[in-house]
Amino acid sequence: MEAARLIVDDVRLGEAPPHVDPALVVDFDYLAPAGMEGGDVYKALSRLHQGPDVVWTPHHGGHWMSTRAEDIKWVQETWELFSSKEKSVPRGSLPYMPPITYDPPDHARYRAVFNPYFTRRRIEEEYEPKARAVIQALVRRLRPQGRCEFVSAFGIVAPIVIFFDFVNLPYDRRDEFLGWGHQLSGGNAREARMAAHQSITGYLGELLEQRLEHPGPDIFTGISQWRDNPRFSHREELTGMAELVFLGGLDTVASAMGFALWRLAERPDLQQRLKDDPAVIPAAVDELLRRHGLSSTGRLIKEDVELKGARMKAGEMILNMVPLSGLDDRVYDDPFTVDFDRPPAPHNSLGNGAHRCVGQHLGRMELRVMLEEWAKAMPIVRFDPDQPPPSSSPGSVLKVDRLHLAWDA
Ligand code: HEM
């Protein structure tokens, strides 16, 4: 019944090309899905699991969507068929940002600029103590207040302070940077995204010049020195790489923190478990990442290919619905439930193959330290009964809009 409601008549929408099986056409806009009334974007997106595994939607110029973990992983890994040269839906909404917009083998040359700054050792030895100090200070400030709106008081602030330290940027411009980031990753109009993109590249262009003159230990210095590489070809490579670092590291971690606290607030037993058994925290981080895939990433189909009855043509787009991967009930029992003791099962939330998240150790470390410090210093938190319930929103990166928490101060 529900599936029948999702599958729409292609005549009504009138935009499915003739090779698309009408049984695979859904009226589904991933940037404005139906079913958001309760404010839970995962529930709204998961309605897609009631239909076929791979579907076509006429929204945003028409594109495929993969909704199941096995297909999402295959698309992430199979760059020979699914190119990253165009990876946003609608097309053209993601600026040129090497390495994420390149396929192997060219991808590797830009990725090599990033890798040394993101090793697990470097993250844990150099940045973890600083991240812990930031998080401890925030928790100390919140604790006596008895309540907070988590997103503005913590979820946005912690990643940006930690990230600014990581990239050696002036903290006083954080609000401006955040605004640009949100304009780019939310479901905003093209003009707003382009304006944000121009502001970011303008700033980053100047910054890279400065780093070239005054090198430091940070990744922006590494990127600025790409200019001396014999394979350097144009200035946009530099600003594109810098913009990717900037965008990759902010919204994702802020959202991951927000969704994590949302789950904890509805489950005091999980909070107690973190307090009683801190050794479970690394597993908790990955379970929370599994539950909350965040970035829906597109690929350009390079050759005609058939997947689960979907006849895809070269030149069409497929959007990997990564937030649905961890909610796949064929892979994870009771997937909406967070279970720190779930048997280890890989997830696709950090990508796979060539584009696997370069910031994974940084992101994981920030989440782990947050859970450690929160469990140590905060009492059990709950949703604030005097405030509106939590709410989230769609986008190429899913976002928590508000999360009011309360506790006994
Ligand atoms: C919980 C936090 C994070 C999540 C869920 C996440 C998710 C992802 C995913 C799914 C991809 C693969 C995209 C694709 O297949 O096209 C990716 C790539 C990437 N991420 Fe993350 N990310 C997180 C944190 C970070 C952080 C902290 C950074 C730091 C700057 C970062 C930087 C990047 C970059 C640069 C890439 C592109 C890698 C490449 O193309 O080789 N991410 N991320």
Residues whose N, C-alpha, C, O or C-beta is under 5 A from the ligand:
A	BS01	HEM	Q76 P99 I100 R111 L244 V245 G248 G249 T252 V253 A256 L294 S295 T297 N348 S349 L350 G351 A354 H355 R356 C357 V358 G359 L362 G363
